[in-house]
């Protein structure tokens, strides 16, 4: 019997590429995101190419009830989730004082609350089966605070800390937790976050496929933390050992808009 992977944010970017990787390895896939058209196209593609089954769940993950609705739909359909990929995420670039609070709350709901609820809902069945994998997508931003991305970086720090702590709690249960922390990645994220013109984008960016492949390999090996790219690994080391004032000033410089 084929195993099933649930991937949120599956309509584009890293999530889109992860769906193809799971399908290639014979996993049935549940795709969850807002863009039904893109998910339907991807579902048809991987079904034809790899002979797997898919289910598309059109859902706005910024809504508080979304996690429970996804869980209930799969439970009613008797679809067990062997792998949970909490990939969906939003970003906001700009000063906190002048930000839109409704938009802020939507971001925090997607990045932290829905991720937490989905994990809590699907974890008990994994523990009963003594088998399962969870991957939460954080960011290189998980390691540093950043002016202009105050809430976003804080939300990704939560993802990292939650993932690492939960992974330790689950040690020996057969269920692993991996946190994927990519750096700047070529997706539509920058445009949606209002971050198209920041200095950081002038540095080397990784394509979504490479990030997905790195995360997938780490997940299958049961790694706790996956940081794709040597540049990002160096950034991580700098964040750990550089003076905090320097880290903050550097982050401010890199996240300022150039035009």
C-alpha positions, 0 to 999 in steps of 0.5 A: 500500500502506497504511503501518503504525503500531505504538502501545504503550499503545494501550488508553486515554489518549494511545495510544488517541487516537493510534490513531484519528488514524493510522487516520483518515489511512489507516494500518493500526494495530498495537495493543499493551497489556495490556487486550485487551478495550479494544483489540479494541473500538477496533480494531473501531471504527477498522476500521469507521470508516476501512476500515483493518486492525488487529492487536491484540497483548496484551502486558505491556511490563514483561516483559523479553521483550515487545519481542522477542515483538512484533517477532517476531510482526510479522516472521513476519506480514510486517507492516512498521512504518513508524511506531513510537509508544513511548507505554506508560508507568507512574508511581509517586508516593511516597517512594523509601525505602518504595517497592516495588522490584518495582514500581519495576523494572516501571516502569523496564522499561516506560518505558526498557528496552522502549522502547529495545529496540523502537526498536533492533529496528524501526529497521534496517528503517526505515533500509533503506527510508530512511523511518520515524518514531519517537515516544517519549512523555516528559513535562514531567517529563523536564526536572526532578527531582522528590521523590515522583517520583524514579524516574519523572522520571529515567526520563522524562529518559532518554526525552528524552535518548535521543530527542534524541541518536538523532534527531541520529544519524539526521539525513539517513537519512529516519528522524525521532525525535520526543519528545512531552513532555506535562504533566498529562493527564486519563487513568487515569495518576494513579490507577495512580501513586497520584497522585490527590490531589497539588497538581499536579492542581489546576492546568490539565490537558490532555485526552488527545485534545489531547495526541495531536493535538499530538504527531501533528502534530509527528511528521508535521512531523519535530519533535524535541520537542513540548511541548503547552500554553502552561503546559507551555512556561512550565514548561520555560523555568522549569526551564531558567533557575530555580535548581535549589534552587527547581525542587526545592522547587517540585516537592516542593510540587506533588507532595505529597498534599493529603488 
